[in-house]
Amino acid sequence: MKIVSVLIGIILIVLISLSVNDTTESNNNLSNYYEDNNYKEGEIIVMFNTETDAQAFVTNYDAINLTVKEKLIPHMNVYLLEYDISRSQPVDALMSVLRSDKVAIAQFNHYVKERSIPNDTRFAEQWDKNNTGQTGGTPDADIDAPEAWDISTGGVTVLGDTIVVAIVDGGQQVNHPDLDTWVNWGEIPGNGIDDDNNGYIDDVNGWNASSNNGNIPANNHGTHCAGIAGAKGNNNLGVAGVNQVVKTMPVVGSSSLEATVIKAYGYVLKQRMRYNQSNGTQGAFVVSTNSSFGVDNGQPANYPLWCAFYDSLGREGILSAGAGPNNNVNIDVVGDIPTTCPSNFLLAVTNTTNTDAKNSGAGYGVINMDLGAPGTSILSTIPTSNYGLLTGTSMATPQVAGAIGLLHAGASSIFINLMKNDPDSAALLFKQFILSSVDTLPSLTGITVSNGRLNVHKMLKKAATANVPVLNPFQIRTPAAGSRITSLPNGTNEYTITWDTSATGATYRFIFGSPNTSIRKISIPSGTNSLTLTSGQLDNILAGLGLNTGDSIVGQWDVWTYRQLPVNDSLKASNGPRTITFKRDRPSLTSFNLSSPPNGTTVTTSVFNNSNININWTRSGDGTTYKWKFGSPLISNLKLTLQSNNSGIDSNLTVVNSSLDGILQGLGLNAGDSLVGQWAVWAYNGNDSIKSTQTYALTLKRQSKGSVMIIYDSTSTNGRISRDSVIANLNTMSVTFDLFNRKGNTGTESVSYRGYKNVILLGEGTSVMSNIVKDSLKSYLNSGGTTVQTKSKLIIFGEDVGYQLDRSGSAYLDTAFARGMLGFRYIADRPGSVTGQGIIGVTINPGIPDSTNGTYPEVIAKSLSLPTSELYDLYRFRNYPDSMNAIGRIGSNYSVAVLGVDVESIKPAGDSPSGSAVYRLLRGAMDFVGQTSTSISELNSQLPDDYSLSQNYPNPFNPVTTINFSIPKQGLVSLKVYDIAGKEIMTLVNEQKSAGNYKVSFDGVNLSSGAYFYRIESGDFSQVKRMILLK
């Protein structure tokens, strides 16, 4: 949860580094980098551990041509580096830089975007400040601004500090008559000199981190946010902000790339640092930042420097307000930047309406979304000295940023003194004031941290007078003197130590010493009048003191209480200390039972199945650990031993299906093989063990390999649609298949495709294939044999296959692969200027029309570097007869069909024959790469009475002949051709057919002269006939 006690904030704040915390850094794992794709390729943001010569540093990376592109924040050793994308993949470049011991943080330069839902269209109209129902809303569904203004209208602190709210956005109209834009009086405008020596030239009204100068554009979004936080009040003009008096500092940094965002925050940080260090003679008293922008679905581990800046700002006393997504999503699940950044100095804000409902287009999350604020149809300042309505979390967030400013203006001197002496502690306290003073709303309960909407009146009342606790005498209560408490490794039983409350708001510390409290062994803080530890937690503490299992320690315990403000004085419990004995016990082993999977279960594994296999049993004694074991044919002949979840503590085991498949492969099982055996569980207490009461039979089976491998991209909705469409049509053909999720162009995983009769790769939009998948495809193609049956067979669907593989300038350019292996060259992204095109079969499905509604159906042509006898035009565009959409190649050891459309875009044309267009193209492509040049059609509508197979005609033939057959009822029909040795040559039909009479055209152009047999099977009917190919 983001709500933290003031005590915890004050204790932990000393552990927060200037620029990054442990949580942010520890989440930097490779899977996050691989799944990250929202960044500018070729750029890396780096923070060095110490002052480092960046130019000298990059010379160590000549292999990727690493250079210094820009000094982002020199005084914090933050630089933007650039590398040659043709020399390195992004993750490889990032990892090579991150491995240097000189680098504290290295990350990609991410794209960001503004958060706003524009609605193109003075105090009485401002329902967000004072809701009377004037816009059809609910009276008092507002932030209670007029009531708050009875306490303070903003402007300065009680000690005379001029309050500044930084609007990190796209800029603002600095001369808007209803805005009090901050002015840097230490800077002389336009002289090109850094007059105040703050590192920024001509930053008169703020800073433009995008163009690296003091020019502030009159941005609509930023001007609107500034007015919400601090439009001038009580001046007979326009609207009033949360603060009627406050300086708004525009800092341009909300769009383009993440490096700009970091520079923007760096400027704000520098101003407050100078103010703190100079006791207010330099810089600016910035108390909050407003960030109405972000990255939808962003993961904090991918944005370590951005997230860490909120801690850096907080250390200087700045709270930051961040806008949640303008989508009805749970940010705890899908992620979001900045609102899921793990900083206690960040307030994440969602959007409420004039009826106190959460806006249906706003994000939520009980872990990360702190509170709501009015953000729907908000009237505020806009450029050209005007006013307008906007909606979004962008509008809700400056309500909170402004509230932070107002809180500083209304806070008593004791809190402002705390801000001077311990700015980070004061910032955490002010955040608690905001979250604990919300109006609780049903619409936000259970989906936000605070369960409510901002109320600035109640907020100010918390800070107007300091509640300094007077420490009253108190006594410790439980456990009684002489108590004996035992611990168990991983134990779940709870022990609670209690004492009286000394004062409201006081904090406490439990003390244990041995032989008495003067020799302290254990010291644990608590924000309440009790402390609860599990047996396992206590065991870890005792183990840390050096106690072995079975050992005891005798001593005394006591409690001290503390007050936080204005100074930390303390008081000890009047009746302490008390004697106590702690002992590390050994868990008892008691009988326990197996739960699931049930006796006699068969578990089928697959290298492509990443679902979880869950194994469960009941618990033995508290604190025991477990191992799951499998033996074959009996449990006595062990094959597998796996520790249970949570390092052996939990009474369950979760194994990823594909991981178990790999283990079985390591045991020598081939695809389709089974291992019959038994499973049981053993419990351990560190000295002995006990077996589960039952032993269950279990069969572990590796799934048989499918005939076809489907390679798809799960990161795209349309990619999944294409996958499902191909699956459905393969099922219709009774073709078995396996699935591999390639995860976009930057995916880092692949598998071997050897052994598959066909491989079908599905592109989607710009996503075609990663380099590692491409390398696996090359190996697959080169591994093919020289006969039709043993050749490798590859089908590619993708409207950007040429754009990515054969276009000059593409990051994935590989002409040797496109032209030298696949057999095509790129011509254009689409024919003409109209999206969606008609296509018509040439070599496959000749003359049959279909269409694509794709945005960029590819125009490709035959490669000029391969023999023309190997290449085929498969499909062309109807309106552009000389423009091909699909090219095929029949090589010596592999066959390829490349279709420049995405599967989900394939549709029937108005004059297409009945049936699925996807089926037609897929069937045609499979027939082509299988060198089965066949077509099948129904002869007439009369239903036959019996099964029959006719002699082919003509016979002998060269090279085309026709085979007729009849089936009296619907069923699976198989029609295959064999050579004289009985070896299957090709499949002519293998699919469900309705009752009727059919003819199949068979082309033996790729076969040698001789006798061949064809065999039909359908239901119980089977028949074989002989034919002669004579060339």
N, C-alpha and C positions, 0 to 999 in steps of 0.2 A: 504494500500500500504506500501511497505517496504521503499520507499524513504521518508525521513523526513528532514525537514529543520534543519539547524544547530541550530537555535534558540530553536526549540522544543526539540532537543536532549540535549542541555545544560540545559534547564529548567527542563526537566523530569529526567535527569540522577540522580539527588539527590534523586529521589523517588525510585530508583532501589536498592533493598537490595543486600547484598553480594551474595546470592545464589538463590533467587527465586523472581519473580515478581508477582503482583496480578493477571495478566491475566492467567499466568500458573496455579496458585493455584485455581482460581475460576472455571476453566474448569474441575476440578476433580469431576465428577458426576458418580453415580453408573452405568449408562448405558454404559459409556465408559469402566469401569472395566469389566462389564459382557461380552462385545463384544470383549474384548482383550483376545487373546489366544497365543501371541507370546512371552512366557516367560518361565523360568525354574520354574516349580512347586516346592514349598517347600522353596523358597527363597524370601526375602523382603529386599529392600534397604531402610534405614531409615536415615534421618537427624534430630537430636535433636535440640530443640530450643536453649538450652544452654548446657554447658558442663554437661554431664550426665553419671553416672555410668551405662554403658550398661549392665554389668553383673547383677547388681541389678535390672535393668529395666526388663530383660527377666524373672526374677523369678515370676513376676506377671502374666505370661502366661504359667504356668505349664500345663494347660489343653491341650495346643497344642504343648507342649514340645519345646518352643521357646528357641533358643540358639544363641550366638554370633558366627558367622562363621568366620568373618574377619573384621578387622579395615580397611576400605577403605581409608579414609582421616581423621585421628584422630583430626587434628587441626581444622577441620570444622565439627566435631561431626557426621561424615558419617560412617555408619556401614552396613555390610551385615549380616542379621539375617536369621536363618534357623528354620523351623518348621516341625513337623511330618505330612506328607500329609495324613496319615491314620486317623488323628484326626480332620482335618478341611479341608473344601473346600477353595480354594485360596482366593476368595473375602471375605469370612468370616474372614479368618486370617488377611488379609490386613486391613479390616475395624476395627477389634478389636485393632490393633496396632495404626491405624490412629486416633482413638478416644482419645488416651492419650494426655493430655495437654502438655506433655513433647516433643511431636513429631511435628516437623514442616512439614516434608514431609515423606510420606511412599509410596512406589511403588513396583511393581513387577520387577524382574531382567530379562530384556528382552534379547532375542537373537538378534544379529546383524550379518551382513554379509558384506563382501567387495563388492565394486562396481567396476567391471572390466569386459571388454569383451576381453579376450585374443586372440591374433592373432599370432600364432607361426610362426614365420618365421625363412655428419657428419655435417659443418654448411649448406652446399648447399642442403642437404636433409631435412632440418628442415623448411618445408613450414609454420608451425605455427608461426615461428618467422619472416620469410621473404619469402613470397609467390611470386615467379616469374612465376608460372605456371609449375614448374618443375615436379610436380606429376599429371599433367592434370587438375590442379585446376584453380581458377580465380586469376590473379595477384592482389596483395595487399589484398587478403582475409586473413589477418594475424593481429598480435597484434602490428605491427610497432616497433619491438624490436630494429633494428639498429638505427632508428631515436631517440628512447628513450635513447639509450646508448651514444648518443652525449651529453646528459644532465647528465646521471649517469649510471654507470655499477653496482652499488650496493655496499654492504660491510659494510659501516659505515655511521652514520648520520653526519650532519655538525658539531655536537658537540662532535663527536668521539665515539658514542655508537656503539658497534659491533652488527650488526643486525642478529637475529636468526629467522629462520622459522621452526616451529615445524611440523614434518610430523607424524601425528597420524595415524598409519597404522600397517603393519605386521612386520616392521623392515626394515633395509637397509644394504647394504654392506658398513660397516663403513670405510673400507680401499680401497674403489673404487678410482682409481687414478683421476677420473674426478669429485669427490665429495669432498667438504670441510666439513666433518662431525664435528659437534660441540664437543668440549672437555671441560669437567668440570675440570679445572686446580686445583680446591680446593680438589679434590678427589685423593687418592693414589690407583691405580688399585690393586685389588685382596687382600687387607689386611683385608677385612671383617669388616671395621670400617667406620662409617659415619664421615669422616674427616672434612667435611665442615658444619656439624650439620644442614643439610637441611631436615633430616628425611628419607633420602634414602642412603643405603649403596652401595658403589662402582658404583654409577651412573656416570661413566666416560664419556660415549658418549650419555647418555639418560637414558631411563627407560623402562623396560619390565613390563607393568602392568598386563600382563597375568601370568607371573611366579614370579612376585614380586622380581626382581633382575635387575642388570645392564647388563645382557647378551642380546645383540641385534642380532637377527638372520638376515642372508642375504636374506631377503624376496624379491621376484621378483617384486611384486606390489609396495611395499614401496620404493624400490630402483628406480623404474621407476618414481614414483611421485616426489621423491627428485631431480632427474635429471632435470625434467621439471621446477621445481621452482628454482633450483640453481646449475646446473652443471657448473663447472669451465669454464670460457670463455677466449678466446684469449690465450690459453696455448698449441696450436698445438696438441690437443688431443680430439678426439670424438666430443661431442656436447656442446652447450652452453645453460644454463638455462635462464629463464627470468632475473635472476640476474647472471652476470658473476662472481660476488664475493658475497657470502653469506654463513653463517653457517646453515646447516640443522641439526635439532635435531630430531633423531628418537625416537619415543615413541610408543611402541607396545601396541595396544589397539583397533584394528579394527575388531576383530572377536570374536567368542564365545559369551559372555554374556554382558549385559549392565553395570554390575558392573565393568567390565574391562575398558569399555569406560570412565566411571566416574573417575576411578583411573588414567587413562591416562591424562585426562583433569586436574585432580587435581595436577599432577606432573608439567604440563606446568604452571598452575596458580601459584604454589608455587615458581617456578623459577622467574617469572616476579614480583611477590610480593616482593621477597627478593631483586631483583634489584631496584625496586622503593623505598623500605624502606631504603636501604643502599646507595642510590645515586650512584648505579652502582658498588659497591665494592663486592657485592655478587650476586648469582643468574645469570640470563641471560636476555638480552633484547629481549625477544620473542615478535615479533610484530604480528604474525599470526599463526593460526593453519590450517593445511590441513586435511580435513576429507573426504577421498574418500571411504566412506562406509556408511551404513545406514540401514533403515528398510522400505521396500516397503509398502505403504499404512498405515504407522504408523500415529497415531493421537497424537498431542502434549499433550493432556490431560492425555494420558497414560504414558508419558515420562517427567514428570515435572522436575525432577532433571537434566536429560540430557539437556533439553531445557534451564533450568535456568543457567546452566554453561556458556552458551554463554554470558549472562549478567554479570556473575561473571568475566569472562575473559575480557569482554569489559570494566568493571569498572577499570581494571588495564591497559587498553590501547591495548588489544589484539583483533584484528578482526579475525573472523573465516570464512573460506571458506568451504562450504558443497556441496557434490555432489548430484545432483538430481538422480532420478531413471533411469536405463537403459531400460526404457519402454516408449512408446509413450503415456503417460497418463497425464492428467491434475491434478497436485498435489493439486490444490485448491479444487478439487472435491474428489479425492480418498485418499488424505493425503500422507505424506512422512516424514520420520525422517532421517536427521535433517532439511531438507529444509523448512518445514512448522512450525518449532519452532518460536514462536512469539518474537524474539529478534532482536533489531535494530543493534546488533553487528555481525549479521550473514549475509554472502553473499551466496545466493543459486545459483548454477552454472549448466547450461545445456551445451550440446555438439554441437559444430558447425564443419562443414566440410571445405575442401579446396576450396569449391565454395561459402562459406558463407551461406550455407543452414543449418537449424537445422537438426542434425542427426535424421533420421527417427525412431531410437530406443532410443530417449532421451525424458525425461519429460519436461513439460512446465507448466505455470500458471501465469496469469497476476497479481495475488495478491502476490504470494510467490516466484516465480522464478525470481531472480534479473537480471541476464545477462547470455550471452553465452560466451564461450571461445573455442578455438580449442581443439578438443579431439578425432579426428578421424585419425587413422594411425599416431600416434605421435612417433617419434624417440627419445629415451632417454636411460639413463643408466639402466643396469640390472646386476645382480650378475655375478660372475666370470670375473669381470672387462670388461664387454662386453656392447653391445648396442642392442636394439630391438624395434620393433613396437608394440604398444598396442592401443586399442580403447575403449572409454567409457567416461562417465561423470567423472570417476576417473582421466582421463588424462586432462580434461578441468579444473578441480578444482585447481590443483597446479599451473596452469597459473595465477589464481587470487590470490592464497596464495603467490606466488612469486611476483606478482605485488604489493602487500601490502608491502613486504620487499623493493622492488625497490622504492616505493613511499617514504618510510622513508629515504632512502639514498639520494633521489633527493630533498626532501623538504627543504625549507629555514629555517633558525634558528628560525624564529618567530613561525613556526608551531611545530618545535621540542621542543621549550621552552613551548609551550602550552601542548605538550605531557608530559613534565616533571611535569607541575603544575596541569593540568586537563586532565589526560590521557583518560578518558572516552569521554570528549568533542572532543578531537583531533581525537580519533578513529572514532566517528560519522562524523566528518568533512572529514576525509580521505575516508570513505565509500562514502560520497557524491561526492568527487572528482572522484572516480572510476566509479560510476553510471552515472554521468553527462558528462563523457568524452568518452562514448562508440561510436563505429561506428554504426549508426542506420541501421538496416537490415530489408528488407521486411519479411524475414523468421522468425524474432523474434518480429515483431511489433504486438502488441495486444495479445501476449502470454507470454511476460515477463514484468517485472517492468520497465526496462530501454529501452526496445525495441531494444537492440543492443548487440554487441560483444565487448569484452575487447579491448581497445587501450591504451597501456602503454605510448606512446609518448604524446598523448593529456592529459593523466592523469598527467604526470610529469610536463607539462607546467602549469597546474593549481596550483601546489605546489611549483614550482621553485621560484616564487616571491610572497610575500604576498599581497593580495588585501585588504589593511586596509582602510576601508571607512573613509573619512573625512566628518564629519557631517556638512552639509550646512544648513543655515536657511531655514525653511519651514513653511507652513501655513496649518491650518485645513480648509476644504472646506464645506462639508455637514454633517449634516443638518444645516440650517441657525439658527442664534441666535433666541431664543424664540420659537423654534419648540416644538410641542407636539406629543409624540409618544405613542401610545396605544398598549398594549399587550393583547393577548387572551390565555387562557389555551389551549395548543396543537395547537395553531394557526400556519398556514403554510405560511402566508405572510412574505416577507423578508424586512428588513430595512438595508440599507448600509450606513456606516459612512466612509467618505473619507478625505484624506489629501494629501499634496504634498510628493513626494519622497525626502528624505533628502540626501541619498547617496546609491549607489549600494551596496547591501549586508548589509545595516543597518536593524535593527529591531525596532519595535514600541510597545507602550503600550497605550491603550485607558484608560482614567481615568474619573470617574464620582464621584463627591462629593456633599454633601448637608449639609448646604446651599451653600457651595463653595468647591473647589477642595482640600482645606487644610484638609477637613474631608472626606476622601475617603470612598466611599461605594462600588464602582465597579472598578475592575482593570483587563483588559483582554489583553494579549499579542497578537501580530500579526506579521507575517513575511513579510507582504506587506503593501502598503499604503492604505489599506481599511480594514473594519471589517463588516462582514455581519452576522446578527442574524435573526432567524425566530421569529415571534410573540410569538410562544410557548416557545422558548429558553429565550427570554427576560422576559416572564411571570414567568418562573421558577426562574430567577435571582431576580426579584422584590418580588416574594413570599418569597425568602430566606432573603430578607431585612425586612420582617415582614409586607409587604403591603397586605391588604385584597382586595378581588374583589371590584372594584369601587374606591379604594384609589389612590391617586396621590403622587408623590414626586417631588419637585422642586429643581433644583440644577444647577451645571455647569459641562461641560465636556472639556477635553483637551487631547492632545497627546504628548507623549515623544518619542524620538528616541534614539537608542543605537547603538554603534559599538561593535563588538565582540572581536576583536583582536587589539593590544596585551592586552589592558585593557579595562574594560567596562566603558567608559565615556558616557555622555548623553547630550541631548539638547531638550528644550521644544519648542513647536510650537510658532511662534512669535506673532500670532494673537489670541491665546487662553488665558483664557477659554471663552466658550460661554454658555449662559443660555439654559436650556432644561427642559422639564417636561415629566416625564414618568408616565403613568396611566395604572393600571390593569383594563381592560374593561370586560364586561360580553358578552358572545357570543349571537348573535341574532338567533332566531329560525325562519327558513323559511321552506316552504313546500318542501317536497322531495318525491321521488318515489322509489318503489320496483323494482328490476331488475330481479334477479334469485334466486331460481328456479321459473319458470313461474307458473301462476295460474293453479291449478289442477294437480300438480306434485305428484307422489308417490315416496317416498324415502324408499328403502328397506335396512334394517340394518342387520348386522351379527356380532357375536362375533369374527369371524375370518377375517373380512374385515377391514384392517387398512388404507384404502385409505381415502382421505379427502372429506368431503361434504362442498362445498363452497356456501355461501349465500351472495348476494350483493345487495346494494341499492345506490342511489345517496346521496350526502351530503346535510345536512341542513346548517346552518350558520357556518362560520369558527370558530373552537374551540369547537364545540359541541361534546358531547359523545353520545354513542348509546347502546341500549339494544334490542335484538331480543326476541320476545315473541311468544309463540304458545299456542292456546287454543282449547278445544274440548268440544262440537261440534262447538262452536263459540269462537272467540277471547276473548269474555268477560269472559269465564270460563278458566282462565289461568292454564296451566299444566307445561309449561317450560318458564324460563326467563334466557337468557344467555347474558353476556356482549360481545360486539364486540371485534375484535382483537385489539392488542396493548393497552390493559387496557381500552377499550371502545372508543379509539380515531378513529380507522379506520371505514370506511363505508362498512365493510364486516365482516363475521364471518366464521371461519374455524373450523369444528368439525370432529374429527376422527370418521369414521363410527362405529367402534366397541365401542367407548366411548358412542355414542348416543344409541347404542343397550343396553348398560348397564343402561343408564338412563331410557329407555323404560321398561326394565325389572324391574327397581325399581318402576315404575308406575303401575306394576302389569300385564304387557303384557307378555304372553307366546310366545314361538316360533310359528310363523305363524299368530299371532294376528296383527290387525291393529288398528290404532288410527286416526280417521278422524277428521280434524279440520281446523283451519285457522292460518296464521302467519302474523305478522306486525312488524314494528320497531318503537321505540320511541327515539326521540332526546332530550337531556338535556343540559341546560346551567348553572346548579348549583342552579337555582332559579325556573325554570319552565320547561315544557316539551311540545313536540308536536308529534303527531302520523303521520306515513307515510300516504300519500294520499290514497294508496290502502291497501286492506286486501286481501291476496291471500289464496285460498284453498290449503291444503296440507295434504297428507295422509302419516303417518309414519307407516311402516310395518316391523315387525321382521321376518327375513327369517326363513322358516320352517327348522327343523333339518333334515339333510340328513340321509340316511340309514347307511352310512359308514363314519368313520372318518379316514382321511389320515394324518399321522404325518410325516413330512419331515424336511430336513435341507436345508434352503435357502442359507447358506453361501458357499455351494459347487455347482459348475456348474453341476457336475454329479448328485448331489442330486436333483437339479431342473429337470434334464432330467428324472430321475426315477419317480419323482412326475408326470410329464406330461404324461409319459407312462402309469402309473396306471390310471390316469384320463381318458385317451383315451379309455382304455379297460373297465373301469367301465361304460363309456358312451355307449360303444358297448353293454354291458349287461343291459343297461337302469337302472343302479343302481345310486341313488342319493348319494351325498357325501358332506362332509365339509372338510376344510383344516386347519391344525394347523402347524405353523412353529416353530419347537423346537429349532433351532439355535445351533446345535452342542452339544458336551458333557458337555460344561460349561454353557449352557443356563439356565436361571433363571426363566422361565415362564412355566406354564402349565395350562390346563383347565380340567374340569371334562369330562370324556368320557362316563358317565352313560347315558343310553338311546339309544346308538348306537348299531345296530345289529352286526356290525363288526368294529373293529379297526385295521388299517393296519399301522404298523410302518416301515418306510423306513430308513435303515442304509445306509451309504455311506463311504467306506473306514474305517478309524478308528472312524468315527463319528457314534455312535449307539443311545445313549440316555443319557440325563442328569439325575442326581439323582432325580430332582423334577418331571421329566416326568416318571421316573421309579416308583416313589411313586404313581403317579396318575394311572398308569397302574395296580399296585397292588390293589388299591382301586376299580378300574373298574372290575378286575377279581373277586375279593371277593364279589362284589355286585350282581353277577349273580344268576339267579334262578336255579331251579332243572329240568326244562323241556327243551327240545331242543330249543323251541322258546325263553325262558327267560334266557338261559345261556349267559354269556359274551363270546365273540368270538374274539380272538386276532391272527393276522398274523404278523410275523416279517420277513422282508428281511434284511440281513446284513452279509457281508462276514467277519466281525469282531465281531459278536454278542457273540461268545464264547470266543474269545480273550479278550474282554473287561469285560464280566460278570463272566467268570468261569476260568480264567487263574490266577494262583498264581503269585502275584506281580503286577497285574493290579491295577491301581488307582481306577477302578470302579468295583472291585471284589465284587460279591454278589452271593455266591453259593446257599444261601437259595432261592433266586429268580430264578436262572438259573435251579437248580436241583430240588428244592422243589415245584416250581410253573410251570415253563415253561416245565420242564421234560427232559432236555438235560444236557449233560456234555461235556466239551471241550476236544478234543483229539489233534488236530494239526491245524496250520494255513492254511495248504493246504496239499494234498496228494502228496508225491514225491517231486521233485524239479522243476517241470515245471509249469509255470503259464498258466492259461486257461485249462479247463478240460471239458470232456464230462460227462453229468449227465443223469440218466435214472430213470423214475418213478418206485416206488415200491407200496406203498399203493394208492397214487394218480397218475393218468395217468400211470398205470402200464405198463411197457415195452416200453413206448414211450421215445425216446431219444431226448435230447436237449443238450446245452452246455453253458459254461460261459467263457468269456474272462477276468474275474477278476484276479487280481494279487494274491490274497490270499483267494480263496474259502474255506470256513471253513469245517473241518472234525469234526463232532460231533456225539455223540452216546446217546442212551437212558440213562436216569438217573437211578442210582442204588438204589435210596431212595424212589421210588414210585412203586406202584403195576404194574407189567408188563402188566396187562390187560388194563391199561390206556394209554400205550405208543405204538407208531407206527413208523416204518421206512417209511418215505415219499419219499425220493430220495436218491440214492447212486451214487458214481462215477463209470463210466463205466470201467475204467482201474484199479480200485481198488474196487472190488466187496464187500469187507468187510468194506469199508469206507463209512459212511453215510454223506450226505450233508444236509438232512432235517429230523427233528424229529417232531412228533405230539403227542399231549396229549388230550384225552377226559376225563375230570374230572367231578366231580359231579355237579359243578355249573359254569364251564367254559371249553372252548376248545381252544387249542393253536396249531398253526403251525409255527415252526421256520425253516426258510430256510437260509442256510449259503451262500447266494449270494446277491450281490447288483442287483437291478432290471435292471439298465442300462447295466449290464454286461451279461444279459441273451440273448443268440442267438440260432437260430435253428442249429442243427447239420446237416451234409451232408445227413443223412438218416432220418431226422425228417419229420413228415407229414406236409402237407401244413398248413398255418395259422401262427399266431403269437405265438412265444415261450413264451413271457411274458403272453399272454392271457391264454395259457395252464396252466402255473404254478399258476397264480393268480386264475383262475377258479377252478383249482384243490384244492388249499388251502382253498378257500371259501367254496367249497363243503365239504371239510373235517371238518372244524370247525363248519359248519352248519349241520354236520352229515348227509349229503346228498350224500351217496355213489352212484353216478350215472355216467353213461357214455352215450354219445349221438353220433350216427353215421348215415350217410346217407346210405339208403338201396340200391338204384340204381339210374341210371342217367335219367330214364324216368320221365317226368314231369306229375304230376297228373292233372286231370281236376277239381276236387272238393276238398274241405276240408273234412277230415275224422279223426276219432279217433277210434282206434281198442280196443277191449277188451284185457286186459292184459293176458299174457300167461307165465307160467301156472297160473291157478286161481282155487282153492286156491294155495298159494305159501308159501315157507319157505326157506330162507328169501328173495330170489331174484326173480324178475319177469321182463318181458319185455313189454313195451308199445310202439305200433307203431302209428304214425300219419302222415298225408299228408297235405301240403299246396300248392295251385296252383299258388301263387304269393308271392314275397318277402314281409316280414312284421315282426312286433313284435309278437313273440310267447310266451305265458305264459302257463306253465303246472305245476299245483300245486296239492299237496295231502292234504286232509282234514280228520279229524276223524269223527266219527258218529255224533258228536255234532256240526259239521260245523266249527271246529277250524282248522286253517291252521297248518299243520304239517311241511311241507317242500316244497321248490320250486325246481322242477326238471329242468325246462327251463324258462328263462326269458331274451330273447335276440332277436336280429334281425336274421332271418333265410331266406336263399334264397328258392325259390320254389323247392319242392322236397319231397321225402318220407324218413322218419326218424324213428329210433328206439331208445328208451331210456331204459337203464338198471337201475332198481330201487332196492336198497338194503334196506330191512326193518329190518336189524339186531338189531337196537336199539329201535325197536317198539314192543309193546306187541300184542298178538293175538287179532283179532277182525276185524270188517268191516271198510273199508276206502273208500273214494271217490277220484277220480282224475278228474280234470277239465281243459280243454284246452280253451284258448281264443286267437284269431288272427283275426284282422279286425272285421267284423261283425259276425264271426263264434264263437260259444260257445257250448260246449258239456260236459256232466258229465257222468262218468261210475263208477261202484262199483267193489271193489275187496276185497278178503278175505285173511288175513294173518293168517295162522294156524301153530303154533309151537308145 
